[in-house]
Structures are given as C-alpha cells and as structure tokens.
Amino acid sequence: MTVALSEAQVREIEAANADGLSSQDLVRVFSERRVRFSEANLRRYVQLGLVPRSHRIGSKGKHQGSRGVYPVRAVRRINLIKKLMGERYTLEEIQSKFLAFQDDIENLEEASNKLVDAFEGRLVEQPAGPRRERLYTELEAIKRAAGELLGAVQRLEKLLTPAAGVRRPRGGGVADPTELL
C-alpha cells in the first residue's frame, strides 16, 4: 500500500471527474491506486471539516432521486490528509495547522467566480454602446481585484500555515486512535 497519490495521479483524477465524485467513486479512485481509504474515513473527514461536504445532484427521469457528489477538489484534500498522516500528524493537527483556512478560501474563489459569471450573463443582455463598454470595463476591474484578493489571501494563508512535507520527529508510545484512520 502507498501512503498517498502522486501529483500526476491527482491531476488525472481531477481531469476525468471535473463534475465531482460520489463517495463510492472517491473510495474507488484511492483503492484502485493502492491507497487505503474507506467511506468511514470520508465521513470522519467531512465531520471534522477537512473535506468539503457533498451536494445533491438530481437524476433525470421520474422517481430517480438524487445522489451526493463531492467536488473534485476533495481528491486533492484527501490526498493531502493521507500525506500528512503518513508524516505522523493527527487529524486534529491537520485540521488546525494545515487546513484551517482552506474551505473559506475555496468558498471565496467559488463565490467570486459565480458572481462574475452572473455579471457576464447580464452584460450580454445589454444593448451595444458606450454604457455596455463601460460595464465591461468595470467587470474587468472586478475580475482583477478578485484575483488580487484571492492571491493575497492565499499568500497570507501560506505564511500562517506550516509547510506540509516537513518531517517532524514523533515520540513512541500508543498512537492516537484518529491516527489509525
């Protein structure tokens, strides 16, 4: 068994599953690549806020119901958790030291993108002319400002978060039960 996926494997999974993955799909992509991961692990990670929650996607057709789909970024997040656990960090340490700001940063990025897309949708409906051009100029300024804000937030997060991948000595003794997940 390997501890975590390689960057190439993560990118391959992200490319193949851009619309998200079910809990079964998440378990499968890790187990197929010989990384120990189960639905119980996933539930625990979600409960701790380490992995984003799934959202419901309705199925077409009468009485087809819906299914839970996790955003594709969950693969990268789970992989980071597996790497850090391989370095002997506990889930609680990972939660407080490495992923404290990740959900909020990702939500900021998604909300900014959604807002810009909505503005663009409205701008297309505007009649051609100087007003429309001015609105497009404003939108471009908003896109730049949102990109700068996101970049600044990510830089600050990196400064406040210890570097992952730095091995640290750990004493012997009995493992915390959460480390065995």
VEXZA-880878 format. One record per residue (C-alpha): z negated, y negated, x negated. Coordinates in Angstrom, 3 decimals, always signed. Example, Ala and Ser with C-alpha at 12.3 -4.5 7.8 and 13.67 -1.06 7.14 Angstrom:
BEGIN
<site zz="-7.800" yy="+4.500" xx="-12.300"/>
<site zz="-7.140" yy="+1.060" xx="-13.670"/>
***
This chain:
BEGIN
<site zz="+0.000" yy="+0.000" xx="+0.000"/>
<site zz="+0.751" yy="-3.523" xx="-1.163"/>
<site zz="-1.602" yy="-6.441" xx="-0.574"/>
<site zz="+0.970" yy="-8.880" xx="+0.824"/>
<site zz="+4.671" yy="-9.538" xx="+1.293"/>
<site zz="+6.850" yy="-11.216" xx="-1.310"/>
<site zz="+8.269" yy="-14.676" xx="-0.612"/>
<site zz="+11.725" yy="-13.112" xx="-0.204"/>
<site zz="+10.395" yy="-10.691" xx="+2.417"/>
<site zz="+8.679" yy="-13.523" xx="+4.318"/>
<site zz="+11.893" yy="-15.573" xx="+4.343"/>
<site zz="+13.890" yy="-12.556" xx="+5.537"/>
<site zz="+11.457" yy="-12.008" xx="+8.434"/>
<site zz="+11.453" yy="-15.713" xx="+9.324"/>
<site zz="+15.263" yy="-15.813" xx="+9.378"/>
<site zz="+15.518" yy="-12.712" xx="+11.543"/>
<site zz="+12.846" yy="-13.826" xx="+14.034"/>
<site zz="+13.283" yy="-17.591" xx="+14.425"/>
<site zz="+12.273" yy="-17.417" xx="+18.103"/>
<site zz="+8.959" yy="-15.712" xx="+17.339"/>
<site zz="+7.484" yy="-12.234" xx="+17.369"/>
<site zz="+5.337" yy="-10.178" xx="+19.724"/>
<site zz="+2.067" yy="-8.733" xx="+18.465"/>
<site zz="+3.782" yy="-5.353" xx="+18.081"/>
<site zz="+6.581" yy="-6.977" xx="+16.080"/>
<site zz="+4.068" yy="-8.656" xx="+13.755"/>
<site zz="+2.312" yy="-5.362" xx="+13.076"/>
<site zz="+5.652" yy="-3.622" xx="+12.562"/>
<site zz="+7.068" yy="-6.131" xx="+10.043"/>
<site zz="+3.996" yy="-5.731" xx="+7.868"/>
<site zz="+3.597" yy="-1.961" xx="+8.235"/>
<site zz="+7.317" yy="-1.350" xx="+7.514"/>
<site zz="+6.744" yy="-3.117" xx="+4.202"/>
<site zz="+3.598" yy="-1.108" xx="+3.445"/>
<site zz="+1.090" yy="-3.931" xx="+4.071"/>
<site zz="-1.975" yy="-2.836" xx="+6.054"/>
<site zz="-2.169" yy="-4.865" xx="+9.244"/>
<site zz="-3.123" yy="-3.984" xx="+12.817"/>
<site zz="-3.324" yy="-5.569" xx="+16.245"/>
<site zz="-7.105" yy="-5.657" xx="+15.800"/>
<site zz="-6.602" yy="-7.747" xx="+12.638"/>
<site zz="-4.269" yy="-10.039" xx="+14.545"/>
<site zz="-6.760" yy="-10.509" xx="+17.396"/>
<site zz="-9.524" yy="-11.319" xx="+14.910"/>
<site zz="-7.356" yy="-13.813" xx="+13.005"/>
<site zz="-6.398" yy="-15.541" xx="+16.262"/>
<site zz="-10.045" yy="-15.654" xx="+17.422"/>
<site zz="-11.021" yy="-17.329" xx="+14.151"/>
<site zz="-8.164" yy="-19.822" xx="+14.463"/>
<site zz="-6.460" yy="-18.501" xx="+11.336"/>
<site zz="-3.244" yy="-17.614" xx="+13.156"/>
<site zz="-1.676" yy="-19.692" xx="+15.937"/>
<site zz="-2.007" yy="-18.322" xx="+19.455"/>
<site zz="+0.921" yy="-16.717" xx="+21.217"/>
<site zz="+2.689" yy="-18.431" xx="+24.065"/>
<site zz="+4.067" yy="-16.717" xx="+27.159"/>
<site zz="+7.820" yy="-16.268" xx="+27.500"/>
<site zz="+9.148" yy="-15.224" xx="+30.893"/>
<site zz="+11.650" yy="-12.395" xx="+31.119"/>
<site zz="+14.832" yy="-12.854" xx="+33.141"/>
<site zz="+15.099" yy="-10.835" xx="+36.296"/>
<site zz="+12.965" yy="-10.139" xx="+39.288"/>
<site zz="+9.417" yy="-8.908" xx="+38.590"/>
<site zz="+9.997" yy="-8.753" xx="+34.826"/>
<site zz="+6.837" yy="-10.681" xx="+33.971"/>
<site zz="+6.299" yy="-12.356" xx="+30.626"/>
<site zz="+5.335" yy="-11.441" xx="+27.107"/>
<site zz="+3.290" yy="-13.108" xx="+24.414"/>
<site zz="+5.281" yy="-14.459" xx="+21.490"/>
<site zz="+3.747" yy="-15.726" xx="+18.270"/>
<site zz="+5.547" yy="-18.480" xx="+16.389"/>
<site zz="+7.382" yy="-17.169" xx="+13.334"/>
<site zz="+5.033" yy="-19.207" xx="+11.105"/>
<site zz="+2.380" yy="-16.594" xx="+11.966"/>
<site zz="+4.053" yy="-14.248" xx="+9.450"/>
<site zz="+3.529" yy="-16.697" xx="+6.587"/>
<site zz="-0.041" yy="-17.390" xx="+7.724"/>
<site zz="-0.937" yy="-13.687" xx="+7.932"/>
<site zz="+0.633" yy="-13.128" xx="+4.535"/>
<site zz="-1.475" yy="-15.915" xx="+3.012"/>
<site zz="-4.601" yy="-14.395" xx="+4.548"/>
<site zz="-3.703" yy="-10.985" xx="+3.106"/>
<site zz="-3.130" yy="-12.507" xx="-0.356"/>
<site zz="-6.444" yy="-14.382" xx="-0.289"/>
<site zz="-8.314" yy="-11.320" xx="+0.950"/>
<site zz="-6.747" yy="-9.424" xx="-1.946"/>
<site zz="-8.371" yy="-12.041" xx="-4.188"/>
<site zz="-11.704" yy="-11.164" xx="-2.537"/>
<site zz="-12.088" yy="-14.216" xx="-0.295"/>
<site zz="-13.782" yy="-13.592" xx="+3.065"/>
<site zz="-12.179" yy="-14.614" xx="+6.327"/>
<site zz="-14.781" yy="-17.337" xx="+6.722"/>
<site zz="-13.967" yy="-18.741" xx="+3.258"/>
<site zz="-10.262" yy="-18.638" xx="+4.045"/>
<site zz="-10.898" yy="-20.410" xx="+7.331"/>
<site zz="-12.973" yy="-23.206" xx="+5.831"/>
<site zz="-11.294" yy="-23.694" xx="+2.455"/>
<site zz="-7.629" yy="-22.856" xx="+2.825"/>
<site zz="-6.576" yy="-23.193" xx="+6.445"/>
<site zz="-8.894" yy="-25.933" xx="+7.706"/>
<site zz="-6.058" yy="-28.380" xx="+8.433"/>
<site zz="-3.014" yy="-26.135" xx="+8.838"/>
<site zz="-2.930" yy="-25.877" xx="+12.637"/>
<site zz="-3.318" yy="-29.622" xx="+13.095"/>
<site zz="-0.600" yy="-30.338" xx="+10.530"/>
<site zz="+1.764" yy="-27.852" xx="+12.173"/>
<site zz="+0.962" yy="-29.297" xx="+15.616"/>
<site zz="+1.661" yy="-32.812" xx="+14.298"/>
<site zz="+5.031" yy="-31.688" xx="+12.966"/>
<site zz="+5.970" yy="-29.868" xx="+16.184"/>
<site zz="+4.873" yy="-32.807" xx="+18.375"/>
<site zz="+6.825" yy="-35.291" xx="+16.223"/>
<site zz="+9.953" yy="-33.144" xx="+16.391"/>
<site zz="+9.595" yy="-32.688" xx="+20.152"/>
<site zz="+9.169" yy="-36.429" xx="+20.695"/>
<site zz="+12.165" yy="-37.302" xx="+18.504"/>
<site zz="+14.288" yy="-34.720" xx="+20.343"/>
<site zz="+13.253" yy="-36.219" xx="+23.697"/>
<site zz="+14.137" yy="-39.720" xx="+22.491"/>
<site zz="+17.511" yy="-38.490" xx="+21.250"/>
<site zz="+18.163" yy="-36.896" xx="+24.625"/>
<site zz="+17.526" yy="-40.197" xx="+26.373"/>
<site zz="+19.574" yy="-42.203" xx="+23.876"/>
<site zz="+22.661" yy="-40.094" xx="+24.556"/>
<site zz="+22.450" yy="-41.228" xx="+28.199"/>
<site zz="+22.507" yy="-44.926" xx="+27.221"/>
<site zz="+25.768" yy="-46.832" xx="+27.622"/>
<site zz="+27.558" yy="-47.629" xx="+24.374"/>
<site zz="+26.929" yy="-51.079" xx="+22.988"/>
<site zz="+24.581" yy="-53.167" xx="+20.843"/>
<site zz="+21.449" yy="-52.107" xx="+22.730"/>
<site zz="+22.216" yy="-48.429" xx="+22.155"/>
<site zz="+22.845" yy="-49.083" xx="+18.454"/>
<site zz="+19.511" yy="-50.929" xx="+18.207"/>
<site zz="+17.748" yy="-47.990" xx="+19.881"/>
<site zz="+19.347" yy="-45.580" xx="+17.387"/>
<site zz="+18.173" yy="-47.808" xx="+14.525"/>
<site zz="+14.633" yy="-47.705" xx="+15.952"/>
<site zz="+14.818" yy="-43.939" xx="+16.287"/>
<site zz="+15.891" yy="-43.566" xx="+12.656"/>
<site zz="+12.904" yy="-45.727" xx="+11.624"/>
<site zz="+10.622" yy="-43.473" xx="+13.686"/>
<site zz="+12.076" yy="-40.353" xx="+12.032"/>
<site zz="+11.460" yy="-41.828" xx="+8.569"/>
<site zz="+7.917" yy="-42.895" xx="+9.484"/>
<site zz="+7.134" yy="-39.463" xx="+10.957"/>
<site zz="+8.467" yy="-37.775" xx="+7.813"/>
<site zz="+6.418" yy="-40.075" xx="+5.599"/>
<site zz="+3.277" yy="-39.475" xx="+7.687"/>
<site zz="+3.741" yy="-35.725" xx="+7.574"/>
<site zz="+4.364" yy="-35.822" xx="+3.817"/>
<site zz="+1.240" yy="-37.941" xx="+3.242"/>
<site zz="-0.872" yy="-35.640" xx="+5.407"/>
<site zz="+0.406" yy="-32.579" xx="+3.531"/>
<site zz="-0.315" yy="-34.209" xx="+0.157"/>
<site zz="-3.870" yy="-35.079" xx="+1.216"/>
<site zz="-4.384" yy="-31.569" xx="+2.558"/>
<site zz="-3.284" yy="-30.115" xx="-0.794"/>
<site zz="-5.711" yy="-32.400" xx="-2.618"/>
<site zz="-8.580" yy="-31.372" xx="-0.356"/>
<site zz="-7.784" yy="-27.648" xx="-0.342"/>
<site zz="-8.382" yy="-25.386" xx="-3.341"/>
<site zz="-5.259" yy="-23.885" xx="-4.841"/>
<site zz="-4.513" yy="-20.450" xx="-3.470"/>
<site zz="-3.788" yy="-17.787" xx="-6.020"/>
<site zz="-6.622" yy="-18.772" xx="-8.349"/>
<site zz="-8.611" yy="-15.646" xx="-9.010"/>
<site zz="-12.322" yy="-16.035" xx="-8.968"/>
<site zz="-15.000" yy="-13.644" xx="-10.083"/>
<site zz="-16.982" yy="-11.968" xx="-7.355"/>
<site zz="-20.200" yy="-10.093" xx="-7.786"/>
<site zz="-20.602" yy="-6.450" xx="-6.940"/>
<site zz="-22.559" yy="-5.145" xx="-4.028"/>
<site zz="-21.679" yy="-4.345" xx="-0.473"/>
<site zz="-18.600" yy="-6.007" xx="+0.953"/>
<site zz="-18.918" yy="-8.325" xx="+3.919"/>
<site zz="-17.598" yy="-6.358" xx="+6.950"/>
<site zz="-14.933" yy="-9.012" xx="+7.567"/>
<site zz="-13.505" yy="-8.368" xx="+4.102"/>
<site zz="-12.622" yy="-4.833" xx="+5.131"/>
<site zz="-10.245" yy="-6.014" xx="+7.873"/>
***
